[in-house]
């Protein structure tokens, strides 16, 4: 049996290590795990000190008193250990006040029962005075609650092992070293306590567990100084993974092998027009049968949710365990609506361009043959007119491509009043026969500069295609809180319905002239700038309503 | 052929110069470490506990070592906490602390751990007393009160700041050796406590003379900030006169022996000399001199 002097020296070393490590951890606040480590070291030191006082105490009452107060340290130790590991490992969701209160419940009951043990004897059933090596020690017979708190202590200790074991296999060497050092710090007192409880340590009733905490303190000190315990911390790993999963732009759905939804992020829930709570635990076939059929198919991977204009590219990856067995799959939904829309617009642009060019070329070819044999001024004029139209078509396509390019850039904001004033004046100068009226709204509204092109195009088109005997164009502004509405009305012949369909739905339509370009530029430009456009048209005129987001006021 | 005595003289002076340079090179880092890390205060604390042990006729115990370790830990931390304020008032000390801040903090932590562990040998009261300097330093140095609170940090309150430090210092010096050996409190202990409290109070205010610019900026109220150097000198004269009167009364009442009274009087004279020199000699020299003012007793006994 080790002499009393050796045990006391070991306990003193345990206190010295505990206080030192506690202070070093205190300096690291508020890094995750620092405060629980301070508590852990404080509890260890408290227990060790109480044990020394118990050995040194002269009277039986004093010895019993120090045994009783040692329970504060004994019960706080596993709680502090668990909280330390949870914080250090990044499991902060389990370290809220509510959780801490829950974890502290059994220790609190224990301390109450220890202090009132004389009335119920739930912790101890009796005591025995032991004389060894000139020291008087008290040995108490454990009762039912003693084993409850012992089991609870081991449960918390082992729960704390889980995140640690996860880090032992980390790819980051410093985390591996840290966790190995901390595991050593945990196992030393655990093994010592087990050996003591089952009578394998001849320590004359002195629980040597706090002595073993010297190893814990040293291991923590080593982890602090050598492995930068708080210098490099694995805490963000779990949060980053979770945050990445929750905040990623793609929707993600985790399915088990039976296609049961086991997890999904907010984006996926939004795409499927459901909530996580509603979808979890249900079969994907019940949540979204269309998606399930796409996920399993080899060809088409585009998902168009019902009652939704957006399109998603569906990809799938298998989940396997360490034995390479498939345990589920992850379906990701990548929003390709913008890509789709752009592709659609380019197709429309291409169709209109080819249609107009082909029409002009056919006219030119037809009349060129005639001009080869006949000298006709009229035919020459037609040829010239068609050549000009080809040039204009090219110019209009160039304008639309410019709008697409602008859409990819960071744009400045302009005052709406300045935009409209400029457009109205320019149109009035270009078309003097048309009466252009402008009812200006507030002068401080600022909008996306892309609306400059859009407004210019709408106002100019209204004047250009107006074949009325007394043509007029009226421009009005209706300001709102977040949006501003610009209305451009004219008394022209109206827009053909098939041309409106072209920009509103992108449907295949044989065009008769190039006005489709103007409509396309208006609709697409407004959309790219975050606004919208609506057309009301009949034989008595057209009213184009542009709704624009207000970018500010100045 | 006769040797030129001039050569010998030159050779000796070169040797002397080399020796002086070597001593300077070796001695300067040691001096810096002792002075700037507050290690010298640990030796002073140990010496003072030894003095009290002798004054109260107590058996030798680990109390001087505990006092030394706790003093080093608390003052080491204080140096770290004040490093920014020291940039203006004590740039050399601030530079040393910045260079060695991790080592200084680690050593302070280990010193506190060892101090507390050794205090356990003195029983529960000594164990509790070992935490007192740390807890009080936290209250003193930390801004525990939120901004806008009606209470100000203790460090900034006139007289209360110095009183707090002096009270804790005097408790440690006077009662730790008593508690350690489990002896009853002797009749002379309260007078010894008051003496140590008063001289420690003076020791806190003396360095404030040099720090008054920085303290004024930081909003810390000290005697030199509020009353100026002359005012501080007069206040400390008054304090020393009061202490001398208490020692005199203690001797007259038979509570203090002749040797004890003589020893305390020598200390008061040393401190009086330091106070007289306030504002007239470099303050860093006076600070160390004031802190060493109680040690002559020990030197007299040793001799």
Interface residues (C-beta under 8 A of the other chain):
Chain A: X11 X12 X13 X15 X16 X17 X18 X19 X20 X21 X22 X23 X24 X27 X45 X49 X52 X53 X56 X225
Chain B: X105 X106 X108 X109 X110 X112 X113 X114 X116 X117 X118 X120 X121 X123 X124 X127
